Amino acid sequence: MTTENSEKLAPPDSGMTTFLRLLGFLRPYRRSVAASLSFALLAMVMTVSIPWLTGQAINQIYDGDKADLKLLGGAVLLAGILRAILTVIRRLVAGRVSLGVEFDLRAKIYAHLQSLELAFFDQQQTGQLMSRATVDLQAVRFFLGYGLVFLIQALLTIGLAAIAMFLTDPLLAALSLAPVPFVIIIAFRYGRRSRPALQEVQQRVAELTAEVEENIAGVRVVKAFAAEKRQKLSFDYRVGRVFDQSMVSTRLTAFYGPFIGFLPQLGLAAVLFFGGRQVINGELSIGAFSAFYTYLLMLIAPMRTFGMMLGLSQRATASGGRIFQILDRQPEVTAQPGAGPLPAGGGRVQFENVTLRYPGASRDALEGIDLDVRAGLTVALVGGTGSGKSSLVQLIPRLYDTTGGRVLVDGADVRDVDPTELRSQIAVVNDDPFLFSASVRDNIAYARPEASDEEVFAAAERAQAAAFINKLPDGFSTMVGERGLTLSGGQRQRLAIARALLADPRILILDDATSSVDASTEQQIKAALREVMAGRTTFVIAHRLSTIALAEEIVLLEKGRLVAHGDHEHLLAESDLYRQIVEKGLPDQVFLTRKPTESEVAGL
């Protein structure tokens, strides 16, 4: 599997650009965000009022005046209750915003991934994509839903407490708040240094996720070759990279965090020293001093929170940059303006001077292919490994776009047809069919979810799959394990053929679809295929002469070029390459040098 760098992604935006783009995801929830901030402001007003009320009560106690103590005590209690209620409401609203942003982001990422062409996924690690859709998304979601409100709340607390302190004693407030600008400067400096470090952490976590995903998917190969120790060493290396980079981020936090926490203590020392002298000299009441001291204590947590939330914003920005690299990757295979449905027809396919080169490849996979396949014809594609057989058929449903030339289906350039409409008329059965973790019925009906049970059962019968399905524990309701690994290779292929049959396509593509079945099962499948191929344009990628015998015409490919085409007898007589392939590469020895007889074909 290639690494992520094989597919060039757009470079990440600058930190501020990414941050502003992330804020754009709050636009649908602007009223909820405004409400959350309003509740936070009111809660902070209640919080700031409590020290002032407490100071007034202390003055009453110090003066021996009990007249207003009950009123002040009740006011403090009421302020505390209101703060608690407002905080609960604010957190509920913020939680809804957070989950809404997560829902929107997850849906947007998934929809965008679905829109990207197959070539993109050929050069991407699944674990990398999964990490961006999970770990990075969680970091963004947490900040937009909670961190941003906490950050603004910290600023509100600092602002309101500062106003109250200046109203109480401007000079003492100036002295005690002198460290605040330095806290903000250092916090921003920490943010600038932490963002690239955190971005690298996220990248290495993604590499680790890719390693785990690949090992789980390939666990049978790992165990078959007793490579557990080797894989463990590889995993340890990835974990070590995450650890090393995380330590870079941790060292930054370890230095800046305590420093940010220390600076407010300077203001606290100034209050104790200068404020205490004012109280002793009778210039400041003990109640005002107590309130002032409480305000300053109240500032310490928001200042620390400010630094922490700024770090959280940097993590979210780093993750957002990785998410936007995916979202900014524009699909290359899209519906052209005015693209419509496939014209009516029987499935005629034309390749006109077709050339194909995959991204990053040094040579063409296909070069100058000219081929006209009439409607209803069955064509076998023959050639050595890398000759371009699979590449050619993948151009028909437009899984890739040609580099040069064009592909037409029933007279329409596939680029001028809506991809969904085009692919609805084409069914593909691969040599290693993919099945979903769903029931047998759901896997067969994947192409037509609205199909009735009778139609699903009929497709299974025609694919020679009904017999083994009925022997499963729950029949058609039996759940298929991940990738269908609870079934044999032949069973998976028969389910894939049933799925293709149910789609009732105009064009059928069989990519060596009988390679994983025994001889008996192969005969059963081919009997079904002969029925379904009748009157339907079919492309068969063949590695057995018994499979080639199903075709009316054989196309021979070599190194991406069409070198010959015709029936079996003609190619044996005219093509040295075909004779070599027959003699050395095809296992059905009965048909080495002659065309199969009608009775032999009938027995296939």
C-alpha positions, 0 to 999 in steps of 0.5 A: 500500500502506498503512503499518504504522500503518494497522493498530493493533497493541498498544503494546509491553510495558515492557522488563522485561515483554518480557524476562521473556516472552522468557525464557519461550521458554527453558522447554522447554530449561531442562535444557539451559540449566541444563547450559550454566550448570553447564558455564560455572560449572565452566569459570570455576572452572578459570579462577579456579584458574589465577591462584592456582596460578600465584601459588603457582608464582611463590612457589616460584620466588622461594623457590628451592623446585623440589619442587612446581613440576612438580605446580603446572605440571601442575595449571595445564595440567590446569585449562587443558585442563578449561576448554577442554573445558567451554567447548566443551561449553557452547558446543555446548549453548548452540548447540542451545538457540539454534537450538531457540529460533529454531525455536520462535519462527519456527514460532510467528510463522508459525503465528500469521500464518497464523491472522490474518484477511485484513483484517490483511494488507490493512493490513500491509507484507510487508517489515515482517512479514518483518523481524519474522520474520527480523531481530528474531527473529535478535536474540532468538535470539542473546541467548537462546542465547548472550548470556544465558549470556555475561551470566551467565558474566560475572557468575560470573567477577566473583563468583568472582574477587572471592571469590578476591581477598577471600580473598587480601587483603580490603583490597586487594580492596575497593580494587580492586573499588570501581569494579565497582558504578559499572560496573554502574550505568553499564551499566544506565543505558546499557541504559535509554537504548539500548533505545528507540534500538535499537527505533527502529533495528529499526523503520527497518530494517523500513521499509527491508526493506519498501522493498526487498521492494516494489521487487523485487515491482514491478520490472516496473512500475519498469522499465516507467516508467523509474523506477529513479532515483526508486526509488533516491532513495526507497531512499537516503532509507530507508537514510539514516533507518537510518543516522541512527538507527544513529548515535544508538545508535552515539554511546551505545555510543561514550560508554558503552563506553569509560567502562565499560572505563576504570573497571576500570583504576582498580582496576588502578592501585590494585593496582599502587600499594597492592599493590606497596607491600605486596610491598615492605614484605613484607606480601604475597608476590610470588605472591599479588600476581601472582595478585591482579593476574591476577584483576583483569586477568581482571575487565576483559573480563567487565566490558566483556562485561557492558556489551556483553551488556546492550546485546545484551539491550536489542536483543533486548528491543526486537526482542522487543517488535516480535515480541510486537506481532504475537503479541499481535494476536488473530485476529478470524476464528476458529472459534466454540466448538463449530463443526463441519463444513458441513451436507450440501447443494448449496451454497445461499447466503443473505445476510440484511441483510448489512453490511460495513465494512473496518477504518479505512474511513469508509463501508460496503462493503456495506449491507443486502444480502438475497439468496437463491441456490439450490443449483446456480444460477449468479449473475453479479455486475455493477456499477461499480468499488467497487460491492462485488462482490468484497466480497460473494463474500469473505464466503462463505468467511469471509475477512472477517466481516460487520459486520451481518447474516449469511451462510448456506451450506446453512442454516448461519451461516458463523460457526458452521462451522469455517473450514477445513471451510467453505473446503474446500467453496469454490473461488476463481479470482481475476482475478490468480491466484497461483501458488507457486514449485513445479512445475505439478503441485504448483500444480494439486494445491495444494487436494488434495495427495493427488490422483493424477496422473490426477486432476491431468491430468484437471483440467488437461484440463477447464481447457483447460490440458493442451495448453500444459503438455505443451509446457513443457520438463518438462511437469507437472514444470516449475517455475513462477517466483515468482508464476507470472511465467514463464507468460502471464496466460492460462496462469496463469488456466487453472492456477488454474481447474484447481486449483479444479476439482481441489478439486471444491467445492460453491461456485465463485467466479470473480472475472473469471477470464477477463479475461487471456485472448484470445478463443480461449482464453476460449471454451475456458475457458468451455466447461470452466467450463460443464461444471464449473458444472453442478449447482454454485453459482457466483458470477461477477464479470463485466465482459463480457457474454459472461461474463454469458451463462453466468449464470442470474441477474444481481445488480446492485450499486451503492455496496455496495447490491443495486439489482436482480436478474434475467436479462439481458432483465429488467434491460435492461427494468427497470434504467436503471443496468444499461442504462448499464453495458451500453452504456458499460462492457462490451466485448462489443458484440454483446450491447449491448441484447439477450439472447444467443441460444442459438446465441451462448451455445453458441459461448461 
